[in-house]
Amino acid sequence: MATPRFLQPTGFHAELKNRINQYFTDRGTSPTGNYKLYTKAIILISSLILLYVHLVFFTPNVWVALLECVLLGGVTAAIGFNVMHDGGHGSFSKKKWLNELAGLSLNVMGANIFMWTTKHNVIHHTYTNIDGVDDDLDARPFLRLCENQKHLGIHKYQHFYFWGAYAMLYIYWIFFTDYVKYFTQKVGDIPLKKMKRADHISFWAFKVQHFIMFVVVPIYMVGFLPWLVGFLVYGMFTGLVLSIVFQLAHTVEDAHFPVATVETNKIEDEWAIHQLRTTANFATKNKVVSWLTGGLNFQIEHHLFPKISHVHYPEISKIIKQTCAEYKIPYIEYEKTRTAIASHISHLRYLAKAA
């Protein structure tokens, strides 16, 4: 399908950008990461290495090992949120090579930054919640995430089994969907940009590295069955955390799922207002949630200013919220994580009914 167009920007977006730029000018700070982010990156990457080494080479008893597999999954997700995500958006550092290095953490963990950049940066951030374009909405046939999607019989139970579907996301991603994108050279119906030789080499080299590190070596050290159980616990917890955090940002009751007009293929909003109508924040006053999720609970700030590091979101959110109030534009926010999860479940329950 042809990608839809947005209305011409109004004074709202320009005013918002001016205020945010002024914020950084007044403080003389860079919008990219700082020592807080770099310290966090060191803590998370060191934790992953220590957990991996202890599990594989100094394997503890079964209950401790299972707990460490869960922790390893949580740390993997946290590296994705905090290191890879900022790096992939170019906001981790002012230095290009450091952003690229941070982005490559995704490759080390089994996925691919080249595929992710097109899927996330280009498509999702531009066409948020537009069915048929935003690949993040495509969980078919297992889940129906918006009214525009066809209702299947299985969907009437989706608000019960979605936990299992989300738990499989990471494993499905690294062992299946990356390869679909690679061999079709598409994300959904949208073509990838042409891959250079270095991109092809990087894709296969890191896939082999991940297979050796997370499959071959553990099987050799602990045996097939212990590896299988441990890897499933690790991979499923990673997938569950990744899915929940990203779903709370867009598939909740108050979020919109715009449809382009048939005649003009236009979305009836300018891009910035579209982002505000399709995106939600949650638990922004919870510092633990903000630290672990890499500020992705400030999803509005991230979608409006993806090249600003998440360490600045708590402060710029005040500016964005005030500007939205002045222009009478909705700013969707859930006070707690549990209320956002409840809203997501209610959204799934509503869509479980046949149209």
C-alpha positions in Angstrom: 0.0 0.0 0.0 1.1 3.6 -0.6 2.3 5.3 2.6 -0.2 8.0 3.7 0.6 11.7 4.0 0.0 14.1 6.8 -1.5 17.6 6.9 0.9 20.5 6.7 2.4 21.5 10.1 0.9 24.3 12.0 2.4 26.6 14.6 2.2 24.0 17.3 5.1 21.9 16.1 7.3 24.9 15.4 6.6 26.4 18.8 7.3 23.1 20.5 10.7 22.7 18.8 11.6 26.3 19.6 10.9 25.8 23.3 12.8 22.5 23.5 15.8 24.0 21.6 15.7 26.9 24.0 15.8 24.6 27.0 19.1 23.1 25.9 20.5 26.4 24.9 19.7 28.0 28.3 21.4 25.1 30.1 24.3 24.8 27.7 23.9 21.0 27.5 23.8 18.6 24.6 20.5 16.7 23.9 22.5 13.5 23.6 23.5 11.2 26.5 25.6 12.1 29.4 27.5 10.5 32.3 24.2 9.1 33.7 23.6 7.2 30.5 27.2 6.0 30.2 27.2 4.8 33.8 24.0 2.9 33.3 25.4 1.3 30.1 28.4 0.1 32.0 26.3 -1.4 34.8 23.9 -3.2 32.4 26.6 -4.6 30.1 28.7 -5.7 33.0 25.7 -7.4 34.5 24.9 -9.2 31.3 28.5 -10.5 31.0 28.7 -11.6 34.7 25.3 -13.4 34.5 26.2 -15.1 31.3 29.6 -16.3 32.5 28.2 -17.5 35.8 25.3 -19.4 34.2 27.4 -21.0 31.5 30.8 -21.6 33.1 29.9 -21.8 36.8 26.4 -23.1 36.6 24.6 -22.9 40.0 21.9 -25.2 41.2 18.7 -25.4 39.2 16.6 -22.8 41.1 19.4 -20.2 41.2 20.1 -20.9 37.5 16.5 -20.3 36.6 16.4 -17.0 38.6 19.6 -15.9 36.8 18.0 -16.8 33.4 15.1 -14.4 34.3 17.6 -11.7 35.4 19.6 -12.2 32.2 16.4 -11.7 30.2 15.6 -8.5 32.2 19.1 -7.2 31.6 18.9 -8.0 27.9 15.7 -6.0 27.6 17.2 -3.2 29.6 20.2 -3.0 27.3 17.8 -2.8 24.4 15.9 0.0 26.0 18.8 2.0 27.3 21.8 1.4 25.1 20.7 0.0 21.8 17.6 2.2 21.5 19.4 5.5 22.1 22.3 4.4 19.9 19.9 3.4 17.1 18.4 6.8 17.2 21.7 8.6 17.3 21.0 10.1 20.8 23.4 8.0 22.9 26.4 10.2 22.1 27.5 13.2 20.0 30.0 10.8 18.5 28.7 8.8 15.5 30.9 5.8 16.1 29.7 5.5 19.7 26.1 5.6 18.6 26.9 2.9 16.0 28.6 0.8 18.7 25.7 1.2 21.1 23.3 0.2 18.3 25.4 -2.9 17.5 24.5 -4.3 21.0 21.2 -5.4 19.3 23.3 -7.6 16.9 25.1 -9.1 19.8 21.8 -10.1 21.4 20.6 -11.8 18.2 18.6 -9.3 16.2 19.9 -6.8 13.6 20.2 -3.0 13.8 19.9 -2.6 10.0 16.5 -4.2 10.0 15.4 -2.5 13.2 16.3 1.0 11.9 13.9 0.7 9.0 11.2 -1.0 11.0 11.4 1.3 14.0 13.0 4.6 13.1 11.6 5.1 9.6 8.2 3.3 9.6 7.0 3.1 13.2 8.1 6.6 14.1 6.6 8.1 11.0 3.4 6.1 10.6 2.6 5.3 14.3 -0.5 3.1 14.7 -1.5 3.2 11.1 -2.6 -0.3 10.2 -1.0 -1.8 7.1 2.1 0.5 7.5 3.2 0.4 11.1 4.7 -3.1 11.4 4.5 -3.0 15.2 0.7 -3.4 14.8 1.1 -6.6 12.9 0.7 -9.5 15.4 -1.6 -11.5 13.1 -3.0 -14.1 13.2 -2.5 -14.3 17.0 -3.6 -10.8 18.1 -6.0 -8.2 16.8 -4.6 -4.8 17.9 -6.9 -2.3 16.1 -10.4 -2.3 14.7 -9.3 -2.1 11.2 -7.8 -5.6 11.4 -9.9 -8.7 10.5 -11.5 -10.5 13.5 -10.7 -14.2 13.7 -12.2 -16.7 16.0 -9.1 -17.1 18.1 -9.2 -13.4 19.0 -12.1 -13.7 21.4 -9.6 -15.1 23.9 -6.7 -12.8 23.1 -7.0 -10.8 26.4 -6.2 -14.1 28.2 -3.5 -15.6 26.1 -1.6 -12.4 25.0 1.0 -13.0 27.8 2.1 -16.2 26.0 2.2 -14.4 22.6 4.3 -11.6 24.0 6.7 -14.1 25.7 7.5 -15.6 22.3 8.3 -12.2 20.7 12.1 -12.2 21.2 12.6 -15.8 20.1 10.4 -15.3 17.1 12.2 -12.1 16.2 15.8 -13.4 16.3 15.1 -16.8 14.7 12.4 -15.9 12.2 11.3 -12.4 11.4 14.8 -11.0 10.9 15.3 -13.6 8.2 12.0 -12.8 6.6 13.0 -9.2 6.3 16.5 -10.1 5.1 15.3 -12.5 2.3 12.3 -10.4 1.2 14.2 -7.1 1.7 11.0 -5.6 3.1 9.4 -4.6 6.3 5.8 -5.6 5.6 5.2 -4.0 2.2 7.8 -1.3 2.5 11.2 -2.0 0.9 14.4 -1.8 3.0 17.1 0.5 1.8 19.7 -1.3 -0.3 22.1 -3.3 1.9 25.8 -2.8 1.3 28.2 -5.7 1.4 29.2 -4.7 4.9 25.6 -4.9 6.0 25.3 -8.4 4.6 28.5 -9.5 6.3 27.4 -7.9 9.6 24.0 -9.6 9.4 25.5 -13.1 9.1 28.5 -12.6 11.2 26.5 -11.5 14.2 23.9 -14.2 13.7 26.6 -16.8 13.8 28.2 -15.1 16.9 24.8 -15.1 18.7 24.2 -18.8 17.8 27.6 -19.8 19.1 27.3 -17.7 22.3 23.8 -18.6 23.2 23.3 -22.0 21.7 26.5 -23.9 20.9 28.7 -22.9 24.0 25.9 -23.4 26.6 24.9 -26.8 25.2 28.6 -27.9 25.3 28.9 -26.7 28.8 25.7 -27.7 30.5 24.0 -30.2 28.1 21.0 -29.9 25.7 18.0 -30.1 28.1 19.4 -27.6 30.7 20.2 -25.2 27.9 16.8 -25.6 26.3 15.0 -24.9 29.6 17.3 -22.0 30.5 17.2 -20.5 27.0 13.4 -20.6 26.9 13.1 -19.0 30.4 15.6 -16.3 29.3 14.1 -15.7 25.9 10.5 -15.7 27.0 11.1 -13.2 29.8 13.0 -11.0 27.5 10.1 -11.1 25.0 7.5 -10.4 27.7 9.3 -7.3 29.0 10.0 -5.9 25.5 6.4 -6.5 24.4 4.7 -5.0 27.5 6.8 -1.8 27.5 6.2 -1.1 23.8 2.5 -2.1 23.9 1.8 0.3 26.8 3.0 3.1 24.6 0.5 2.7 21.7 -2.1 0.0 22.2 -4.1 1.3 25.1 -7.7 2.5 25.3 -7.0 6.2 24.8 -4.7 5.8 21.8 -6.0 6.5 18.3 -5.5 4.2 15.2 -6.0 6.7 12.3 -7.1 5.6 8.9 -6.1 7.6 5.8 -8.9 9.1 3.7 -9.7 7.0 0.6 -9.7 9.9 -1.8 -6.5 11.7 -0.8 -4.6 9.0 1.2 -4.1 11.6 4.0 -4.2 11.4 7.7 -6.4 14.2 9.1 -3.6 15.5 11.4 -0.2 17.0 11.1 2.6 14.7 12.1 3.3 16.0 15.6 -0.4 15.9 16.6 -0.6 12.4 15.1 2.2 11.3 17.4 0.3 12.8 20.4 -3.0 11.1 19.5 -1.3 7.7 19.0 1.1 7.6 21.9 0.9 7.3 25.7 3.1 7.8 28.7 3.0 5.7 31.9 4.5 5.8 35.4 6.6 8.8 34.6 7.1 9.7 38.3 8.5 6.2 39.0 12.3 6.6 38.8 12.9 2.8 38.9 10.6 2.2 35.9 12.2 5.2 34.1 15.7 3.9 34.8 15.0 0.3 33.7 13.0 1.2 30.6 15.4 3.8 29.2 12.7 6.5 29.5 10.4 4.6 27.2 7.6 5.3 29.7 8.1 8.9 28.4 7.0 7.6 24.9 5.4 11.0 23.9 8.7 12.8 24.4 10.5 10.1 22.5 8.2 10.1 19.5 8.3 13.9 19.2 12.0 14.2 19.7 13.6 10.8 19.0 17.1 12.3 18.7 17.1 13.5 22.2 18.4 11.0 24.7 16.0 9.6 27.2 18.0 11.0 30.2 16.4 14.4 29.3 12.8 13.3 29.0 11.7 14.0 32.6 12.6 17.7 32.2 11.4 18.3 28.6 8.1 16.5 29.4 7.1 19.5 31.4 7.6 21.8 28.4 5.7 19.4 26.1 2.8 19.0 28.5 2.5 22.7 29.0 2.6 23.4 25.3 -0.1 20.8 24.7 -2.3 22.4 27.3 -1.9 25.8 25.7 -2.8 24.4 22.2 -5.6 22.2 23.7 -4.0 19.0 22.3 -4.4 15.8 24.2 -1.4 14.4 26.2 -2.2 10.8 27.1 -0.7 9.6 30.3 -1.3 6.8 32.8 -0.1 7.4 36.3 1.1 3.9 37.1 2.3 0.9 35.2 -0.5 -1.3 36.4 -3.1 1.2 35.2 -1.5 1.2 31.8 -1.5 -2.6 31.7 -5.1 -2.7 32.7 -5.9 -0.3 29.9 -4.0 -2.5 27.4 -5.9 -5.5 28.6 -9.2 -3.6 28.2 -8.2 -2.6 24.7 -7.5 -6.3 23.8 -10.8 -7.3 25.4 -12.7 -4.7 23.3 -11.1 -5.9 20.1 -11.8 -9.6 21.1 -15.4 -8.9 20.1 -16.3 -9.4 16.5 -17.0 -6.1 14.6 
